[in-house]
Amino acid sequence: MIKLTRKMLYALEAVVDIAYNSGAEPAQARDITQRQGIPQRYLEQVMQKLVRAGVLKGVRGPRGGYRLARDRRKITVGEIVRVVYATERTSRDLTSMEPGSDLAHKVIRPLWIEVRQNFMREMDEITIEDLCRRADAKGVEARPPERVQFDI
């Protein structure tokens, strides 16, 4: 079963933070770490994976950072979970065809696959927009970063 790991939690927090707190400017990693308390080393690893997966877009330069690659209504929790889960799999998946009893192959493993598929279907129904609305409904304060202007 897919479990909520630290990296998965950080990935979800970071994407929702970007959607909830950033305006026109990209969200900088240091701002996300300050707002969410995510260690920098975890954040950079997971952000790069999300960029490669097309969830986020990396913006280079002094005002660079991260922004959503698509509209927040089109990014699902399931998508983020899959990206992180794919990078964390360290043990073999017992639902694969390996030695086991007839009961395991015909009943238990198919049940496990069905439960996992149902779970992921549910995660695919929840968008980043939905989580932003939940944050707003729970009174989570949006805190866009304060940018210093040097224009004269």
DSSP file (Angstrom, degrees, kcal/mol; ACC not computed):
  #  RESIDUE AA STRUCTURE BP1 BP2  ACC     N-H-->O    O-->H-N    N-H-->O    O-->H-N    TCO  KAPPA ALPHA  PHI   PSI    X-CA   Y-CA   Z-CA
    1    1 A M              0   0    0      0, 0.0     2,-0.5     0, 0.0   112,-0.0   0.000 360.0 360.0 360.0 146.4    0.0    0.0    0.0
    2    2 A I        -     0   0    0    114,-0.0     2,-0.3     3,-0.0    79,-0.0  -0.635 360.0-164.0 -76.0 126.8    1.2    3.5   -0.6
    3    3 A K        -     0   0    0     -2,-0.5     2,-0.9    82,-0.0     5,-0.1  -0.808  28.6-101.8-112.6 156.5    2.0    5.2    2.6
    4    4 A L        -     0   0    0     -2,-0.3     2,-0.2     4,-0.1    77,-0.0  -0.661  48.0-174.3 -77.6 108.4    2.4    8.8    3.4
    5    5 A T     >  -     0   0    0     -2,-0.9     4,-2.5     1,-0.1     5,-0.2  -0.511  39.2-104.6 -98.6 170.4    6.2    9.3    3.6
    6    6 A R  H  > S+     0   0    0      1,-0.2     4,-2.6     2,-0.2     5,-0.2   0.918 121.9  48.9 -60.7 -44.6    8.1   12.4    4.6
    7    7 A K  H  > S+     0   0    0      2,-0.2     4,-2.5     1,-0.2    -1,-0.2   0.883 111.0  50.5 -64.7 -37.6    9.1   13.1    0.9
    8    8 A M  H  > S+     0   0    0      2,-0.2     4,-2.5     1,-0.2    -1,-0.2   0.925 111.3  48.1 -65.9 -43.5    5.5   12.6   -0.2
    9    9 A L  H  X S+     0   0    0     -4,-2.5     4,-2.7     1,-0.2    -2,-0.2   0.927 113.0  48.3 -60.9 -45.8    4.3   15.0    2.5
   10   10 A Y  H  X S+     0   0    0     -4,-2.6     4,-2.7     2,-0.2    -2,-0.2   0.898 110.5  51.5 -63.1 -40.6    7.0   17.6    1.5
   11   11 A A  H  X S+     0   0    0     -4,-2.5     4,-2.4     2,-0.2     5,-0.2   0.937 112.7  44.8 -62.5 -46.6    6.1   17.3   -2.2
   12   12 A L  H  X S+     0   0    0     -4,-2.5     4,-2.4     1,-0.2     5,-0.2   0.925 114.4  49.0 -63.8 -44.3    2.4   17.9   -1.6
   13   13 A E  H  X S+     0   0    0     -4,-2.7     4,-2.6    -5,-0.2    -2,-0.2   0.913 111.9  49.4 -60.8 -43.0    3.1   20.8    0.8
   14   14 A A  H  X S+     0   0    0     -4,-2.7     4,-2.4     2,-0.2    -2,-0.2   0.921 112.3  46.1 -65.4 -44.7    5.5   22.4   -1.7
   15   15 A V  H  X S+     0   0    0     -4,-2.4     4,-2.3     2,-0.2    -1,-0.2   0.924 115.8  45.6 -66.0 -43.3    3.2   22.2   -4.6
   16   16 A V  H  X S+     0   0    0     -4,-2.4     4,-2.8    -5,-0.2     5,-0.3   0.899 111.0  54.5 -66.1 -38.6    0.2   23.5   -2.6
   17   17 A D  H  X>S+     0   0    0     -4,-2.6     4,-3.0    -5,-0.2     5,-0.5   0.927 109.2  47.5 -58.6 -45.7    2.5   26.2   -1.2
   18   18 A I  H  X5S+     0   0    0     -4,-2.4     4,-1.5     1,-0.2    -2,-0.2   0.926 116.0  44.1 -61.9 -45.2    3.4   27.3   -4.7
   19   19 A A  H  <5S+     0   0    0     -4,-2.3    -2,-0.2     1,-0.2    -1,-0.2   0.865 121.7  38.9 -67.1 -36.1   -0.2   27.3   -5.8
   20   20 A Y  H  <5S+     0   0    0     -4,-2.8    -2,-0.2    -5,-0.2    -3,-0.2   0.825 126.6  27.8 -86.5 -34.7   -1.5   29.0   -2.6
   21   21 A N  H  <5S+     0   0    0     -4,-3.0     2,-0.3    -5,-0.3    -3,-0.2   0.692  96.6  86.1-107.6 -21.9    1.2   31.6   -2.0
   22   22 A S     << -     0   0    0     -4,-1.5     5,-0.1    -5,-0.5    45,-0.0  -0.601  47.0-177.6 -89.9 145.3    2.9   32.6   -5.2
   23   23 A G        -     0   0    0     -2,-0.3    -1,-0.1     2,-0.2     4,-0.1   0.346  66.4 -35.6-101.7-124.6    1.6   35.3   -7.4
   24   24 A A  S    S+     0   0    0      2,-0.1    -2,-0.1    -2,-0.0     0, 0.0   0.783 121.3  76.9 -74.6 -28.3    3.1   36.3  -10.7
   25   25 A E  S    S-     0   0    0      1,-0.1    -2,-0.2    39,-0.0    39,-0.1  -0.539  92.7-104.0 -83.0 148.0    6.7   35.6   -9.5
   26   26 A P        -     0   0    0      0, 0.0     2,-0.5     0, 0.0    41,-0.2  -0.370  38.4-109.0 -65.5 151.2    8.0   32.1   -9.2
   27   27 A A  B     -A   66   0A   0     39,-3.1    39,-2.7    -4,-0.1     2,-0.3  -0.705  30.8-135.8 -83.3 128.5    8.2   30.7   -5.6
   28   28 A Q    >>  -     0   0    0     -2,-0.5     4,-1.9    37,-0.2     3,-0.7  -0.629  12.9-125.4 -86.8 144.6   11.8   30.4   -4.4
   29   29 A A  H 3> S+     0   0    0     -2,-0.3     4,-2.7     1,-0.3     5,-0.2   0.872 110.2  55.3 -56.3 -40.7   12.8   27.3   -2.6
   30   30 A R  H 3> S+     0   0    0      1,-0.2     4,-1.8     2,-0.2    -1,-0.3   0.854 106.5  51.3 -64.9 -32.5   14.0   29.2    0.5
   31   31 A D  H <> S+     0   0    0     -3,-0.7     4,-2.5     2,-0.2    -1,-0.2   0.905 110.7  48.5 -67.7 -40.8   10.6   30.9    0.8
   32   32 A I  H  X S+     0   0    0     -4,-1.9     4,-2.7     2,-0.2     6,-0.4   0.920 110.7  50.5 -64.8 -43.5    8.9   27.5    0.7
   33   33 A T  H  X S+     0   0    0     -4,-2.7     4,-1.8     1,-0.2     5,-0.4   0.885 112.4  47.8 -63.3 -37.0   11.3   26.1    3.3
   34   34 A Q  H  < S+     0   0    0     -4,-1.8    -2,-0.2    -5,-0.2    -1,-0.2   0.927 115.9  42.6 -68.8 -44.4   10.6   29.0    5.6
   35   35 A R  H  < S+     0   0    0     -4,-2.5    -2,-0.2     1,-0.2    -1,-0.2   0.891 128.3  27.7 -69.9 -38.8    6.9   28.9    5.3
   36   36 A Q  H  < S-     0   0    0     -4,-2.7    -2,-0.2    -5,-0.2    -1,-0.2   0.553  97.5-123.9-104.7  -9.6    6.5   25.1    5.5
   37   37 A G     <  +     0   0    0     -4,-1.8    -4,-0.2    -5,-0.3    -3,-0.2   0.811  54.2 156.5  70.9  28.8    9.5   24.1    7.6
   38   38 A I        -     0   0    0     -6,-0.4    -1,-0.2    -5,-0.4    -2,-0.1  -0.759  48.7-112.9 -89.1 128.9   10.7   21.7    4.9
   39   39 A P    >>  -     0   0    0      0, 0.0     4,-2.2     0, 0.0     3,-0.6  -0.377  22.3-127.5 -60.6 137.9   14.5   20.9    5.1
   40   40 A Q  H 3> S+     0   0    0      1,-0.2     4,-2.5     2,-0.2     5,-0.3   0.852 105.5  58.4 -55.2 -40.7   16.2   22.4    2.0
   41   41 A R  H 3> S+     0   0    0      1,-0.2     4,-1.2     2,-0.2    -1,-0.2   0.878 110.4  42.3 -63.9 -37.6   17.9   19.1    1.1
   42   42 A Y  H <> S+     0   0    0     -3,-0.6     4,-2.3     2,-0.2     5,-0.3   0.911 113.0  54.0 -70.3 -42.9   14.5   17.3    0.8
   43   43 A L  H  X S+     0   0    0     -4,-2.2     4,-2.7     1,-0.2     5,-0.2   0.930 106.9  48.2 -61.4 -49.1   12.9   20.1   -1.0
   44   44 A E  H  X S+     0   0    0     -4,-2.5     4,-2.0     1,-0.2    -1,-0.2   0.899 112.0  50.6 -61.1 -41.3   15.4   20.4   -3.8
   45   45 A Q  H  X S+     0   0    0     -4,-1.2     4,-1.5    -5,-0.3    -1,-0.2   0.952 115.4  40.9 -60.0 -50.4   15.4   16.7   -4.5
   46   46 A V  H  X S+     0   0    0     -4,-2.3     4,-2.1     1,-0.2    -2,-0.2   0.851 111.5  56.2 -71.4 -34.3   11.6   16.5   -4.7
   47   47 A M  H  X S+     0   0    0     -4,-2.7     4,-2.1    -5,-0.3    -1,-0.2   0.914 105.8  51.1 -64.7 -41.8   11.3   19.7   -6.7
   48   48 A Q  H  X S+     0   0    0     -4,-2.0     4,-2.5    -5,-0.2    -1,-0.2   0.888 109.7  50.4 -63.1 -38.3   13.6   18.5   -9.4
   49   49 A K  H  X S+     0   0    0     -4,-1.5     4,-1.7     1,-0.2    -1,-0.2   0.895 110.6  49.5 -65.1 -39.6   11.6   15.3   -9.7
   50   50 A L  H  <>S+     0   0    0     -4,-2.1     5,-2.4     2,-0.2     6,-1.5   0.827 109.9  51.4 -69.8 -31.6    8.4   17.3  -10.0
   51   51 A V  H ><5S+     0   0    0     -4,-2.1     3,-1.4     4,-0.2    -2,-0.2   0.943 110.2  48.4 -67.2 -48.0   10.0   19.5  -12.7
   52   52 A R  H 3<5S+     0   0    0     -4,-2.5    -2,-0.2     1,-0.3    -1,-0.2   0.821 110.2  52.9 -61.3 -30.6   11.0   16.4  -14.7
   53   53 A A  T 3<5S-     0   0    0     -4,-1.7    -1,-0.3    -5,-0.2    -2,-0.2   0.533 116.7-114.4 -83.4  -5.8    7.5   15.0  -14.3
   54   54 A G  T < 5S+     0   0    0     -3,-1.4    -3,-0.2    -4,-0.4    -2,-0.1   0.653  88.3 111.0  83.4  15.3    5.9   18.2  -15.7
   55   55 A V  S   <S+     0   0    0     -5,-2.4    14,-2.6    -6,-0.2    15,-0.6   0.865  82.8  26.6 -84.3 -41.7    4.2   19.2  -12.5
   56   56 A L  E    S-B   68   0A   0     -6,-1.5     2,-0.4    12,-0.3    -2,-0.3  -0.769  70.5-140.4-116.9 163.1    6.4   22.2  -11.8
   57   57 A K  E     -B   67   0A   0     10,-3.1    10,-1.9    -2,-0.3     2,-0.4  -0.995  17.4-138.6-123.3 127.3    8.4   24.5  -14.1
   58   58 A G  E     -B   66   0A   0     -2,-0.4     2,-0.5     8,-0.2     8,-0.2  -0.703  13.2-159.2 -86.2 135.7   11.8   25.6  -12.9
   59   59 A V  E     -B   65   0A   0      6,-3.1     6,-1.9    -2,-0.4     2,-0.1  -0.970  10.5-149.0-117.2 121.7   12.6   29.3  -13.6
   60   60 A R        +     0   0    0     -2,-0.5     3,-0.2     4,-0.2     6,-0.0  -0.404  48.1  57.4 -86.2 163.2   16.3   30.2  -13.6
   61   61 A G  S >  S-     0   0    0      1,-0.2     3,-2.0    -2,-0.1    -2,-0.1  -0.390  98.5 -54.4 110.9 175.2   17.9   33.5  -12.7
   62   62 A P  T 3  S+     0   0    0      0, 0.0    -1,-0.2     0, 0.0    -2,-0.0   0.789 139.7  37.7 -63.1 -28.1   18.1   35.8   -9.6
   63   63 A R  T 3  S+     0   0    0     -3,-0.2    -2,-0.1     2,-0.0    -3,-0.1   0.067  98.8 122.8-106.2  23.6   14.3   36.0   -9.4
   64   64 A G    <   +     0   0    0     -3,-2.0     2,-0.3   -39,-0.1    -4,-0.2  -0.029  18.8 117.6 -76.9-177.8   13.9   32.3  -10.4
   65   65 A G  E     - B   0  59A   0     -6,-1.9    -6,-3.1   -37,-0.1     2,-0.4  -0.961  61.0 -44.0 157.6-138.1   12.3   29.5   -8.5
   66   66 A Y  E     +AB  27  58A   0    -39,-2.7   -39,-3.1    -2,-0.3     2,-0.3  -0.958  41.4 173.5-131.3 146.1    9.3   27.3   -9.2
   67   67 A R  E     - B   0  57A   0    -10,-1.9   -10,-3.1    -2,-0.4     2,-0.1  -0.954  45.6 -82.9-141.1 162.9    5.9   27.7  -10.6
   68   68 A L  E     - B   0  56A   0     -2,-0.3   -12,-0.3   -12,-0.2   -13,-0.1  -0.415  28.6-146.0 -65.4 140.4    3.2   25.3  -11.5
   69   69 A A  S    S+     0   0    0    -14,-2.6     2,-0.3    -2,-0.1   -13,-0.2   0.715  82.4  18.3 -79.5 -21.5    3.6   23.8  -15.0
   70   70 A R  S    S-     0   0    0    -15,-0.6     5,-0.1     1,-0.0   -13,-0.1  -0.862 105.0 -65.5-138.9 172.0   -0.2   23.7  -15.5
   71   71 A D    >   -     0   0    0     -2,-0.3     3,-2.3     1,-0.1     4,-0.3  -0.334  47.4-121.5 -58.3 141.2   -3.3   25.2  -14.0
   72   72 A R  T 3  S+     0   0    0      1,-0.3    57,-1.7     2,-0.2    56,-0.8   0.673 111.6  64.3 -65.3 -15.5   -3.8   24.0  -10.4
   73   73 A R  T 3  S+     0   0    0      1,-0.2    -1,-0.3    55,-0.2    -2,-0.1   0.613 103.1  49.6 -77.6 -11.8   -7.2   22.6  -11.4
   74   74 A K  S <  S+     0   0    0     -3,-2.3     2,-0.5    53,-0.1    -1,-0.2   0.379  92.1  84.3-109.7   1.8   -5.3   20.1  -13.7
   75   75 A I        -     0   0    0     -3,-0.5    53,-2.2    -4,-0.3    54,-0.3  -0.925  65.4-159.4-106.5 125.9   -2.7   18.8  -11.3
   76   76 A T  B  >  -C  127   0B   0     -2,-0.5     4,-1.4    51,-0.2    51,-0.3  -0.685  29.2-124.7-106.4 158.4   -3.9   16.0   -9.0
   77   77 A V  H  > S+     0   0    0     49,-2.8     4,-2.8    46,-0.7    47,-0.2   0.880 113.0  60.3 -61.1 -38.8   -2.7   14.6   -5.7
   78   78 A G  H  > S+     0   0    0     45,-1.6     4,-2.4    48,-0.4    -1,-0.2   0.877 100.8  53.5 -58.1 -39.2   -2.4   11.2   -7.5
   79   79 A E  H  > S+     0   0    0     44,-0.2     4,-1.8     2,-0.2    -1,-0.2   0.920 111.8  44.1 -62.4 -44.8    0.1   12.6  -10.0
   80   80 A I  H  X S+     0   0    0     -4,-1.4     4,-2.2     2,-0.2     5,-0.3   0.907 111.6  53.5 -67.9 -42.2    2.3   13.9   -7.2
   81   81 A V  H  X S+     0   0    0     -4,-2.8     4,-3.0     1,-0.2     5,-0.2   0.918 108.7  50.2 -58.8 -44.0    2.0   10.7   -5.2
   82   82 A R  H  X S+     0   0    0     -4,-2.4     4,-2.3     2,-0.2    -1,-0.2   0.898 108.5  52.2 -62.9 -40.9    3.1    8.7   -8.2
   83   83 A V  H  X S+     0   0    0     -4,-1.8     4,-0.9     2,-0.2    -1,-0.2   0.952 117.0  37.8 -60.4 -49.9    6.2   10.9   -8.9
   84   84 A V  H >X S+     0   0    0     -4,-2.2     4,-1.2     1,-0.2     3,-0.6   0.909 114.5  54.4 -70.1 -42.0    7.4   10.5   -5.3
   85   85 A Y  H >X S+     0   0    0     -4,-3.0     4,-1.2    -5,-0.3     3,-0.5   0.890 104.1  56.0 -59.7 -40.1    6.4    6.9   -4.9
   86   86 A A  H 3< S+     0   0    0     -4,-2.3    -1,-0.2     1,-0.2    -2,-0.2   0.823 110.0  45.9 -62.8 -30.9    8.3    5.9   -8.1
   87   87 A T  H << S+     0   0    0     -4,-0.9    -1,-0.2    -3,-0.6    -2,-0.2   0.667 113.4  49.1 -85.7 -16.7   11.5    7.4   -6.5
   88   88 A E  H << S+     0   0    0     -4,-1.2     2,-0.4    -3,-0.5    -2,-0.2   0.582  73.4 119.0-100.1 -11.4   11.0    5.8   -3.1
   89   89 A R     <  +     0   0    0     -4,-1.2     4,-0.1     1,-0.2     3,-0.1  -0.394  23.4 152.1 -62.7 112.9   10.3    2.2   -4.1
   90   90 A T        +     0   0    0     -2,-0.4     2,-0.3     2,-0.1    -1,-0.2   0.636  54.6  56.7-114.4 -24.2   13.1    0.2   -2.5
   91   91 A S  S    S-     0   0    0      1,-0.1     2,-0.0     0, 0.0    -1,-0.0  -0.744  93.6 -91.6-108.8 159.7   11.6   -3.1   -1.9
   92   92 A R        -     0   0    0     -2,-0.3     2,-0.6     1,-0.1    -1,-0.1  -0.329  39.3-112.1 -67.7 148.5   10.0   -5.4   -4.5
   93   93 A D    >   -     0   0    0      1,-0.1     3,-1.7    -4,-0.1    -1,-0.1  -0.731  20.2-152.2 -82.0 117.8    6.3   -5.1   -5.1
   94   94 A L  T 3  S+     0   0    0     -2,-0.6     4,-0.2     1,-0.3    -1,-0.1   0.509  88.3  73.1 -73.5  -2.5    4.7   -8.3   -3.8
   95   95 A T  T 3  S+     0   0    0      2,-0.1    -1,-0.3    17,-0.1    18,-0.1   0.572  78.5  98.1 -85.3  -7.4    1.8   -8.1   -6.2
   96   96 A S  S <  S-     0   0    0     -3,-1.7     2,-1.2     1,-0.1    13,-0.0  -0.275  95.6 -85.0 -73.3 166.7    4.2   -9.1   -9.0
   97   97 A M  S    S+     0   0    0     -2,-0.0    -1,-0.1     3,-0.0    -2,-0.1  -0.614  74.4 133.6 -78.9 101.2    4.3  -12.6  -10.2
   98   98 A E        -     0   0    0     -2,-1.2     7,-0.0    -4,-0.2    -4,-0.0  -0.871  65.3 -58.0-136.7 170.7    6.7  -14.4   -7.9
   99   99 A P  S    S+     0   0    0      0, 0.0     2,-0.3     0, 0.0    -1,-0.1  -0.170  76.0 123.2 -54.7 143.3    6.4  -17.8   -6.1
  100  100 A G        -     0   0    0     -3,-0.0    -3,-0.0     4,-0.0     0, 0.0  -0.952  58.8 -67.1 176.1 172.4    3.4  -18.0   -3.8
  101  101 A S     >  -     0   0    0     -2,-0.3     4,-2.2     1,-0.1     5,-0.2  -0.218  43.9-110.4 -74.3 166.6    0.3  -20.1   -3.1
  102  102 A D  H  > S+     0   0    0      1,-0.2     4,-2.5     2,-0.2     5,-0.3   0.885 121.1  54.0 -61.8 -40.4   -2.7  -20.4   -5.4
  103  103 A L  H  >>S+     0   0    0      1,-0.2     4,-2.2     2,-0.2     5,-1.7   0.909 108.2  49.2 -61.2 -43.9   -4.6  -18.4   -2.8
  104  104 A A  I  4>S+     0   0    0      3,-0.2     5,-2.8     1,-0.2    -2,-0.2   0.924 116.0  42.1 -62.5 -45.0   -2.0  -15.6   -2.8
  105  105 A H  I  <5S+     0   0    0     -4,-2.2    -2,-0.2     1,-0.2    -1,-0.2   0.842 124.1  34.3 -73.1 -33.9   -2.0  -15.3   -6.6
  106  106 A K  I  <5S+     0   0    0     -4,-2.5    -2,-0.2    -5,-0.2    -1,-0.2   0.687 134.9  10.2 -98.0 -19.4   -5.8  -15.6   -7.2
  107  107 A V  I  X5S+     0   0    0     -4,-2.2     4,-1.8    -5,-0.3    -3,-0.2   0.717 123.3  41.4-124.1 -59.7   -7.2  -13.8   -4.2
  108  108 A I  I  ><S+     0   0    0     -5,-1.7     4,-2.3     2,-0.2    -4,-0.2   0.946 116.5  43.7 -68.6 -51.8   -4.9  -11.9   -1.9
  109  109 A R  H  ><S+     0   0    0     -5,-2.8     4,-2.5     1,-0.2     5,-0.2   0.921 114.1  50.0 -63.4 -44.6   -2.6  -10.2   -4.5
  110  110 A P  H  > S+     0   0    0      0, 0.0     4,-2.3     0, 0.0    -1,-0.2   0.888 110.4  52.1 -60.7 -35.5   -5.6   -9.2   -6.8
  111  111 A L  H  X S+     0   0    0     -4,-1.8     4,-2.6     2,-0.2    -2,-0.2   0.933 109.4  49.1 -62.2 -45.1   -7.3   -7.7   -3.8
  112  112 A W  H  X S+     0   0    0     -4,-2.3     4,-2.4     1,-0.2    -1,-0.2   0.898 110.9  49.7 -62.2 -41.5   -4.2   -5.7   -3.0
  113  113 A I  H  X S+     0   0    0     -4,-2.5     4,-2.5     2,-0.2    -1,-0.2   0.913 111.4  49.7 -62.6 -43.1   -4.0   -4.4   -6.5
  114  114 A E  H  X S+     0   0    0     -4,-2.3     4,-2.4     2,-0.2    -2,-0.2   0.910 110.7  48.9 -63.2 -43.4   -7.7   -3.5   -6.5
  115  115 A V  H  X S+     0   0    0     -4,-2.6     4,-2.3     2,-0.2    -2,-0.2   0.923 112.7  48.0 -63.3 -44.2   -7.3   -1.6   -3.2
  116  116 A R  H  X S+     0   0    0     -4,-2.4     4,-2.5     1,-0.2    -2,-0.2   0.906 111.7  50.1 -63.9 -42.0   -4.3    0.3   -4.5
  117  117 A Q  H  X S+     0   0    0     -4,-2.5     4,-2.2     2,-0.2    -1,-0.2   0.903 110.9  49.2 -63.6 -41.1   -6.0    1.2   -7.7
  118  118 A N  H  X S+     0   0    0     -4,-2.4     4,-2.0     2,-0.2    -2,-0.2   0.909 110.6  51.0 -63.8 -41.7   -9.1    2.5   -5.8
  119  119 A F  H  X S+     0   0    0     -4,-2.3     4,-2.2     1,-0.2    -2,-0.2   0.931 111.7  46.5 -60.1 -47.0   -6.8    4.5   -3.6
  120  120 A M  H  X S+     0   0    0     -4,-2.5     4,-2.1     1,-0.2    -1,-0.2   0.847 108.2  56.2 -68.1 -33.1   -5.1    6.1   -6.6
  121  121 A R  H  X S+     0   0    0     -4,-2.2     4,-0.6     2,-0.2    -1,-0.2   0.911 108.5  48.4 -61.7 -41.6   -8.4    6.8   -8.3
  122  122 A E  H >X S+     0   0    0     -4,-2.0     3,-1.1     1,-0.2     4,-0.5   0.917 110.9  49.8 -63.6 -43.4   -9.4    8.7   -5.2
  123  123 A M  H >< S+     0   0    0     -4,-2.2   -45,-1.6     1,-0.3     3,-0.8   0.833 105.3  58.3 -65.1 -31.8   -6.2   10.7   -5.2
  124  124 A D  H 3< S+     0   0    0     -4,-2.1    -1,-0.3     1,-0.2    -2,-0.2   0.646 100.3  58.2 -72.3 -14.0   -6.7   11.4   -8.9
  125  125 A E  H << S+     0   0    0     -3,-1.1     2,-0.6    -4,-0.6    -1,-0.2   0.622  91.5  80.0 -87.7 -15.0  -10.0   13.1   -8.1
  126  126 A I    <<  -     0   0    0     -3,-0.8   -49,-2.8    -4,-0.5   -48,-0.4  -0.838  66.6-165.5 -99.7 121.6   -8.3   15.6   -5.7
  127  127 A T  B  >  -C   76   0B   0     -2,-0.6     4,-1.7   -51,-0.3   -51,-0.2  -0.548  35.6-112.0-100.6 167.7   -6.7   18.6   -7.4
  128  128 A I  H  > S+     0   0    0    -53,-2.2     4,-2.3   -56,-0.8   -55,-0.2   0.858 120.7  59.4 -63.7 -34.4   -4.3   21.2   -6.1
  129  129 A E  H  > S+     0   0    0    -57,-1.7     4,-2.3   -54,-0.3    -1,-0.2   0.916 102.6  52.5 -57.7 -43.9   -7.1   23.7   -6.5
  130  130 A D  H  > S+     0   0    0    -58,-0.2     4,-2.1     1,-0.2    -2,-0.2   0.906 109.7  48.1 -59.6 -42.3   -9.2   21.5   -4.1
  131  131 A L  H  X S+     0   0    0     -4,-1.7     4,-2.4     2,-0.2    -1,-0.2   0.868 109.3  52.8 -68.8 -35.8   -6.4   21.6   -1.5
  132  132 A C  H  X S+     0   0    0     -4,-2.3     4,-2.3     2,-0.2    -1,-0.2   0.907 109.4  49.7 -63.9 -40.5   -6.0   25.4   -1.9
  133  133 A R  H  X S+     0   0    0     -4,-2.3     4,-2.7     2,-0.2    -2,-0.2   0.904 110.2  50.5 -64.2 -40.3   -9.7   25.8   -1.2
  134  134 A R  H  X S+     0   0    0     -4,-2.1     4,-2.0     2,-0.2    -2,-0.2   0.914 109.5  50.9 -62.7 -42.0   -9.4   23.6    1.8
  135  135 A A  H  <>S+     0   0    0     -4,-2.4     5,-2.9     1,-0.2     4,-0.2   0.922 112.1  46.9 -61.1 -43.6   -6.5   25.7    3.1
  136  136 A D  H ><5S+     0   0    0     -4,-2.3     3,-1.4     1,-0.2    -2,-0.2   0.921 111.6  50.4 -63.6 -44.3   -8.6   28.8    2.6
  137  137 A A  H 3<5S+     0   0    0     -4,-2.7    -1,-0.2     1,-0.3    -2,-0.2   0.812 109.4  51.9 -64.8 -30.0  -11.6   27.3    4.3
  138  138 A K  T 3<5S-     0   0    0     -4,-2.0    -1,-0.3    -5,-0.2    -2,-0.2   0.420 119.7-110.5 -87.0   1.9   -9.4   26.2    7.3
  139  139 A G  T < 5 +     0   0    0     -3,-1.4     2,-0.4     1,-0.3    -3,-0.2   0.707  55.8 165.7  80.1  19.4   -8.1   29.8    7.6
  140  140 A V      < -     0   0    0     -5,-2.9     2,-0.3    -6,-0.2    -1,-0.3  -0.581  38.0-125.3 -70.2 123.9   -4.6   29.1    6.4
  141  141 A E        -     0   0    0     -2,-0.4     2,-0.4     1,-0.1    -1,-0.1  -0.553  13.2-131.3 -76.4 127.7   -3.1   32.5    5.7
  142  142 A A        -     0   0    0     -2,-0.3  -121,-0.1     1,-0.1    -1,-0.1  -0.655  24.9-170.5 -75.1 129.2   -1.7   33.0    2.3
  143  143 A R        -     0   0    0     -2,-0.4  -122,-0.1     3,-0.0     3,-0.1  -0.706   3.2-166.8-127.3  81.1    1.8   34.5    2.7
  144  144 A P        -     0   0    0      0, 0.0  -122,-0.1     0, 0.0  -117,-0.0  -0.369  37.2 -97.2 -63.0 147.3    3.3   35.6   -0.6
  145  145 A P        -     0   0    0      0, 0.0     2,-0.7     0, 0.0  -114,-0.0  -0.327  33.6-116.4 -66.9 147.5    7.0   36.4   -0.2
  146  146 A E        -     0   0    0     -3,-0.1     2,-0.5     2,-0.0    -3,-0.0  -0.759  31.5-157.9 -85.0 119.4    8.0   40.0    0.3
  147  147 A R        -     0   0    0     -2,-0.7     2,-0.5    -3,-0.0     0, 0.0  -0.837  11.5-133.1-100.7 133.2   10.0   41.1   -2.7
  148  148 A V        -     0   0    0     -2,-0.5     2,-0.5     2,-0.0    -2,-0.0  -0.729  19.1-143.3 -85.0 128.9   12.4   44.0   -2.3
  149  149 A Q        +     0   0    0     -2,-0.5    -1,-0.0     1,-0.1     0, 0.0  -0.802  20.9 179.6 -95.1 130.9   12.0   46.4   -5.2
  150  150 A F        +     0   0    0     -2,-0.5     2,-0.1     2,-0.0    -1,-0.1   0.190  38.9 128.2-111.8  14.1   15.2   48.1   -6.4
  151  151 A D              0   0    0      1,-0.1    -2,-0.1     0, 0.0     0, 0.0  -0.432 360.0 360.0 -72.1 144.3   13.6   50.2   -9.2
  152  152 A I              0   0    0     -2,-0.1    -1,-0.1     0, 0.0    -3,-0.0   0.342 360.0 360.0-116.7 360.0   14.3   53.9   -9.2
